[in-house]
Amino acid sequence: TIITFFIFIPSPKLPENVSWKIGDGPVIRRFERSTGASTICFPSRRLTQAMGRAGEELKIPFGYDIADTFTDSSGIYVERPDAEVAGINVARRYSHSAHEVVDIRDVAGCRDIVYLAIQKYV
């Protein structure tokens, strides 16, 4: 299972500590934990490496991160620790609103990385 979701950036002004900016390409999640939801998620190494190889082959700019957040990957990992999960994200602003902003190139890069990773490396 590969889960695709977005990084939550709640403010129209980017805070100083945001590690990934809109337009910088997808970011592959290597670890996440949520103190609020009391969860920890260890994404599948096989899936994260497959997405990394796909991004390199496609020459799509991407990066890796770890996060203190709760995502669908975390929920699946908690309920089904035997399932392989991994997250690939794109930065956005105005999360969960009618005015959400993303760079369509980031979304397309995410799509292409996931597709090639599944087709060739998984």
JOZIDA-V583116 format. One record per backbone hydrogen bond with DSSP energy under -1.0 kcal/mol. NH is the residue of the N-H (numbers start at 1). CO is the residue of the C=O. E is the energy in kcal/mol with one decimal. If there is no record, write none. Layout:
nh->NH co->CO e->E
nh->NH co->CO e->E
This chain:
nh->3 co->86 e->-2.6
nh->5 co->88 e->-1.7
nh->7 co->90 e->-1.8
nh->18 co->15 e->-1.4
nh->24 co->21 e->-2.2
nh->27 co->89 e->-2.2
nh->28 co->63 e->-3.4
nh->29 co->87 e->-2.5
nh->30 co->65 e->-3.3
nh->32 co->41 e->-1.9
nh->33 co->67 e->-2.0
nh->34 co->39 e->-2.8
nh->39 co->34 e->-1.8
nh->41 co->32 e->-3.3
nh->44 co->85 e->-3.6
nh->48 co->44 e->-2.5
nh->49 co->45 e->-2.5
nh->50 co->46 e->-1.9
nh->51 co->47 e->-2.4
nh->52 co->48 e->-2.1
nh->53 co->49 e->-2.7
nh->54 co->50 e->-2.2
nh->55 co->51 e->-2.5
nh->56 co->52 e->-2.3
nh->57 co->53 e->-2.6
nh->58 co->54 e->-2.5
nh->60 co->55 e->-2.2
nh->63 co->26 e->-1.4
nh->65 co->28 e->-2.0
nh->67 co->31 e->-2.1
nh->75 co->71 e->-1.9
nh->76 co->72 e->-2.5
nh->77 co->73 e->-2.7
nh->78 co->74 e->-2.5
nh->79 co->75 e->-2.2
nh->80 co->76 e->-3.4
nh->83 co->80 e->-2.2
nh->88 co->3 e->-1.1
nh->89 co->27 e->-2.9
nh->93 co->101 e->-1.8
nh->100 co->97 e->-1.1
nh->101 co->93 e->-2.2
nh->106 co->103 e->-1.3
nh->107 co->103 e->-1.5
nh->108 co->104 e->-2.6
nh->109 co->105 e->-2.4
nh->110 co->106 e->-2.3
nh->111 co->107 e->-2.4
nh->112 co->108 e->-2.7
nh->113 co->109 e->-2.5
nh->114 co->110 e->-2.5
nh->115 co->111 e->-2.5
nh->116 co->112 e->-2.5
nh->117 co->113 e->-2.6
nh->118 co->114 e->-2.3
nh->119 co->115 e->-2.6
nh->120 co->116 e->-3.0
nh->121 co->117 e->-1.3
nh->122 co->117 e->-1.2
